[in-house]
Amino acid sequence: MSHIRYEIVEHDGGWAYKLGDVFSETHPSHDSALAAARDAAARQSISGETRPIAYQDKSGRWHEEVAQGVDRPEVEIEDPAKGN
């Protein structure tokens, strides 16, 4: 099982959550960014359809594989402002 971590950060004059190097939309407050991250984390646990996917890695190469709809990641939210 894979593991992903959303991090709550100050961003673009407000707050956002990020996954790796990708930021969410900017939220006006820390609490609204945290609520959005919790919502995104909850959606990660929902099973979906098994389907083929294509993605590009950091070096620009494309990969194709089948994503199993029941293979859901473990999700955590890191919030340095709250000490976790």
C-alpha positions as CSV (number, residue, x, y, z in Angstrom):
1,M,0.0,0.0,0.0
2,S,1.3,3.4,-0.9
3,H,1.5,6.3,1.5
4,I,0.8,10.0,0.7
5,R,1.2,13.1,2.9
6,Y,-0.6,16.4,2.5
7,E,1.2,19.3,4.2
8,I,-0.5,22.6,5.2
9,V,1.7,25.6,4.2
10,E,1.5,29.3,3.7
11,H,1.2,30.0,0.0
12,D,0.5,32.9,-2.3
13,G,-0.8,35.3,0.5
14,G,-2.9,32.6,2.1
15,W,-2.8,28.9,3.0
16,A,-2.8,25.7,0.9
17,Y,-2.1,22.1,1.2
18,K,0.5,20.4,-0.9
19,L,1.4,17.0,-2.0
20,G,5.0,16.7,-3.0
21,D,5.7,19.9,-5.0
22,V,2.1,20.4,-6.1
23,F,0.0,23.1,-4.3
24,S,-3.8,23.2,-3.9
25,E,-5.7,26.3,-4.6
26,T,-5.0,29.1,-2.1
27,H,-7.3,29.4,0.9
28,P,-7.9,32.5,2.9
29,S,-7.2,30.8,6.2
30,H,-5.3,28.0,7.8
31,D,-8.5,26.3,8.9
32,S,-10.0,26.4,5.5
33,A,-6.9,24.8,4.0
34,L,-6.8,22.2,6.7
35,A,-10.5,21.4,6.0
36,A,-9.8,21.1,2.3
37,A,-6.9,18.8,2.9
38,R,-9.1,16.6,5.2
39,D,-11.7,16.5,2.4
40,A,-9.0,15.5,-0.2
41,A,-7.7,12.8,2.2
42,A,-11.1,11.4,2.8
43,R,-11.7,11.1,-1.0
44,Q,-8.4,9.1,-1.3
45,S,-10.0,6.3,0.7
46,I,-13.0,5.8,-1.7
47,S,-12.6,2.8,-4.0
48,G,-12.9,3.5,-7.7
49,E,-12.8,1.7,-11.0
50,T,-9.9,-0.4,-12.2
51,R,-8.6,1.5,-15.2
52,P,-5.5,2.1,-17.3
53,I,-3.6,5.2,-16.5
54,A,-0.7,7.1,-18.1
55,Y,1.6,9.5,-16.3
56,Q,4.9,11.4,-16.9
57,D,7.8,11.0,-14.5
58,K,10.3,13.7,-13.4
59,S,12.6,12.9,-16.3
60,G,9.8,13.4,-18.9
61,R,9.2,9.7,-19.7
62,W,5.6,8.4,-20.0
63,H,4.4,5.3,-18.3
64,E,1.3,3.2,-18.7
65,E,-0.1,0.9,-16.1
66,V,-3.4,-0.4,-14.7
67,A,-4.6,1.3,-11.5
68,Q,-6.6,-1.0,-9.3
69,G,-9.7,0.7,-8.0
70,V,-9.4,-0.9,-4.6
71,D,-5.7,-0.1,-4.1
72,R,-6.0,3.0,-2.0
73,P,-3.1,4.8,-0.3
74,E,-2.7,5.5,3.4
75,V,-3.0,9.3,3.9
76,E,-1.7,11.6,6.5
77,I,-1.9,15.4,7.0
78,E,1.2,17.2,8.3
79,D,0.4,20.5,9.9
80,P,3.5,22.2,11.2
81,A,1.4,25.1,12.6
82,K,-0.4,22.6,14.8
83,G,2.8,20.7,15.7
84,N,2.2,17.5,13.8
